[in-house]
Amino acid sequence: MFITHLLNAGSGGETGLRARIAVVEDEPDLRDAVVEYLQASGFDATGVADAAAMRRLSAETRFDAAILDIAMPGEDGLSLGRWLRAQSPMGLIYATAAGASIDRIVGLELGADDYLVKPYELRELLARVRSVLRRMPPAEAVLPSGLSRGEPKSRRVARFGGFHVDLDGRILSGPGGEVDLSKSEFDLLELFLERPNRVLSRASLAAALGHDDDADEHSRALDLRVMRLRRKIEADPAHPVFLRTARGEGYVFVLAEGG
């Protein structure tokens, strides 16, 4: 990851530089309290009220981690988190309402590093922020998902089998050259590459793709998208090596260690 400058704020770091934390929360009192507490704890914290504001801010500032409220007006935190991860590597902590287990499950399956149940104590938040930052790999490391940071500008790439994926350029290349993927097919492939070797439920996939997981037509659309993607990346789509079905659960993208 790009965070070679990271200071574990409040834990004796020696670089003299402070980790940048974004707090995306539509409740102003809570947002201000979290920002103030993180700043007092040694972080460079910034608060924003919604996803649109965070998208604008991220174009100007690189953050080491973000705390995202899931239930916000307009674009929700899950969608924003996926977009942020596509822009640059960062730690993601989701805040969700008590009892909203599906939000927590979806968030973790889609790459969240941790989550908090509201209302939460600021000391617990601080501990989780520090924990997430400590777990972040050093620069040039290969990410657990098989994604790596290439040249230039930390471009995100992934490899599996004989395929090379430029995630920022949205290009899939295989032994025979560039593979033509539709936008929806590439979105699905990116989802799997961000979370390999782990079963992703239909609910989490539907939510990530912007569908209502309760609708039968969306379930059929997901199966069709998987079938089309298999035809383009599997030597034998009827017996897939990479994109496998987990019966009764969902799908899993099998990525060998080291890509």
Helices and strands as residue ranges (DSSP letters): E 20-24, H 28-40, E 44-48, H 51-58, E 65-69, H 77-87, E 91-97, H 101-109, E 114-118, H 122-135, E 147-150, E 155-160, E 163-166, E 171-174, E 177-179, H 183-194, E 200-201, H 202-208, H 216-233, E 243-246, E 250-253
